[in-house]
Amino acid sequence: MALPSIYEGLEEKVPDSLADLHGPAGGVVALPPHLAWSGLTEFDLSKPGIRMEMYRTVITTGRRVDYETYLNADLLVDDWPVLRRGLGPGYRHVWEKKLSLPRESGA
């Protein structure tokens, strides 16, 4: 018996609009253990690399409520061209389709 795809049910988890993403735009964010259970658990949003690491963590391990709580729409849009490269194709496809995030040509 095969395990389900990590992308199964993802489209239902992704919010319907960028306006639903109310996360902080600055400061240091401490993620709860269900998102960041080892390694870095606090993220300084003023540092783009650290911020994108947090966003990758939330996108790949979070639930809809986590997306709405920890992701900021403006930061996500600004970081997306780089952030998308660190996500699997299923995540990229669903997030770009559902939230009209820009796709790279040929990707």
N, C-alpha and C positions, 0 to 999 in steps of 0.2 A: 504494500500500500504506500503510495507516494505522499509525501508531506504537501500541504497546500502551499501555493505560491505566496511569497511575502507581499505580493501586490494584491492579493485577493481581498476584496472589500475596500480597497483604498479609495476608490472614487466616492463612496458614501462618506468616508471620513473627512475628505477635503472640503472646507467650507465652500459655499456657493459664490462668495464674493470676497474680494480683498477687504472690503469694508468690515468684514467679520473678524479681521485680525487686529486685535487691540493690545498687542504686547508692547512692552516698554521700548522707547526710542533711545534711551541712554541709561547710564548707570551700570551697576554690577547685578547680574541676575543669578540667583541660586536655583538650580533646577532640583525638583524633588527626586527622591531615590528611584521612583519608577521610570524616570527618564535618564538620569545620570547616576548609576549605581557604583561606578568605579572611575578612577582617573579624575579628570577635571569636572567639578560640579558647580563651580562659580565662574561666570563669564563676563568679562568687561566689554560692554557693547561698543566702547569707543575704539576698540582694536578690531579692524575688519577680519583678520584671520581667526581670532577667537570667536567673534560674533558668528562667522560662517560655520565654525565648528559646532556652536550651540544650535544653529538653525538646522544643520545636518542631523544632529542628534534628535531634535524635536520632530523633524519631518519623518525620520526613519523609525523612531520608536514611540512616537506620541499618538494620541487620540485626537479627535476633533476639538475637544475642550482644551487640550494642550496647545494645539495650533492657535486657537483663538486667544489664549492667555499669554503665550510666550513669543509669538511671532508678530512683528510690526509690519504692516502693509508697505509703508514707504521704504523701510530697510530691505524688505524682501525683494521689492521691485529693483531697487538700486543694486543689490548684491546678486540678483538672479543670474546674470551672464556668467559669473564665475562660480557661484554656488551650484548651479545645475550640473557642472562637470563632475562634482563630487557625489552625485546621486545616481542611483541605478536608472536604467532606461524607463522602467515602469513608473517610478516616482516622477521623473521629468515629464513623461507623456501626460500623466493625470494632472499634475499641477499646472502645466502649461495649457492644457485643454480647458480645464475647469475654471482657471483664474485668468485666462488670456495673458499669461506671462510670455515674454518673447522667446521664440525658438531660434537657435542658431541655424543658419542655412546649412543644409546637409546633415543635420543631427537628428 
